């Protein structure tokens, strides 16, 4: 089953739009779209409407910082709205702290998924360097992760 059908039109649309503005189909931008939608759905389920603001722990250096593009597209917490900030924490990771109303939600990619990405990227660098074949490999990984990784299962989260 295609990821768009498996995880719904909303996720499919956000991943496509994210990767359109991002410039290529990437792993972390795709995860950002999944994470932001996960947070948005959590706030909606709690009956909290309105703007979501967030702090990203992905930094501002690729590849992990690519998460920020997906977070912006999926939550509407854009740089232009002033609703997203990037933490200066030196530990860059696939994590964000979302806030809306009086509630906050911290979401982080589970360690097993982070390790899978690191191993797969390491392999790609060893095999392809920074050639066009590497970027094709990354695109294929992003598609695979998007289609196989369920946003309701890949994140650890806590409420405060």
N, C-alpha and C positions, 0 to 999 in steps of 0.2 A: 504494500500500500504506500502511496506517495505521502511524504511528510505533510504536505498541505492538507490532504484529506484526513490523515491520521490525527493531526493536532489542531485542525480547524482552519477555516478560512482566515480568521483574524491573525493567527500566527504566520501563516503563509504570506499574507499581505505585508505584515510588518518586516518579515525577513527579506522579502523582495525589495521593499522600499529602502530598508537599511542598506542593503548591498548596492542599491542604485546610487545612493549618496556617498557610500563608502568607496566606490570605484571598482570593487571586485568582490567576489563571493569569498568571505573570510571566516575563519573559525571564531574569533573573538567577537566580531561584529554580530555574527549570527547568535552567539550565546548572549550578547547584550540584549538583542531583541527578545529572546526567550525569557531572560531574567526580568526585563522591564514589564513584559506582558504578565508574567507570574505575579509580580508586585501589584500591577494595576488590577488584576482579577482578585487578588486578596483584598485590596481596599474596597473594591466594588461589592464583594461578598460581605464585608463588614458594614456596608451601607454608607461608606465614606465617599462622597463625591467631591469633585474639585481638583485643583492642581496638586500634582505630586512634585515634591522637591527631592533632590537626592545628592548624596555624597558618594562618589565613585572612588574605589581604592585601586583602580587599574592604572593609575599614573598617566603620564602624557608621552610615553615612549612606546612605539609599537614593539611587539605585536599585541601585548596585553591591553594597551590603551585603546585599541580598536573596539573594545567592549563599549566605550563611551558613545560611539556612534549608534550602536543598537539600543543603548539605554535612552538616548535622546529621542530616537524615532518611536520607540514603543511606549514611552511615558508622556511625551510632550514636555518633559523637563529639559528645555533646550538652553543653550548658551544665550540665545537672543532673549529668552524670558528671564534669564538670571536664576533659573531654578536648579541648575546642576553645578556642582563644584567637584574638583578633583583633589583628593586628600594628598598632602605631602608626605604621608607615611612612606618610609623607604621600602616597605614590604609590599610590592605590587602584586595584586591578586584579583581574581574574578569574584569581586564582592562589592556590594553597594548597600548604603543605608538610605531607605526611602522614608519620606514623611508626608503625611496628609492629615489635616485636622490635628487632633491631639495624639495620634498614633504614629509609631515608627515601626518599620519592618527591616531587619537586617537579613540580607540574602547572600549566600556564598555557594559557589560551585563545590560540590562534594569532592574531597581529596582524590578519590579513585579516578574521577573524570579529569581533574587537573593533571594527574600523573599520566593518564592515557594521552592527553594532548602533548605534554612535554616529550614523551617517548616517541610519538608519531612525528612531531616536528624535528626532533633530534635525528631520527632516521632520514627524513626528507633532506635535511641539510647535508648529512653524510653522503646520501645517494646522488643529490642533484646540485648541491651548492646553491647559488642564487640564480640559476638558469631559468628559462621559461618552463622547463619541465618541473621545477620546484613549485612554481605558482599553479601549475595544473594539478600537481599533487595536493597542494593546500586547498584548492577549490574542491577537489574530490573529497577530501576529509571534511570540509565544511558541509558539503551535501550529505555525506554519511552521518555526521553528528546530528545535523538538523533532522534527518529522517528517522534516526534511531533513538535519539535521546529525548525523552518525555520531560517537558518543563516541570511537571508536577512531581518528578522523582529525582531530578539531578541536582537539586539545591537543598542545602541545609538552611533553615531560617529560624529567626526568633523575633518575638514581639517585645516592644518596650513602650 
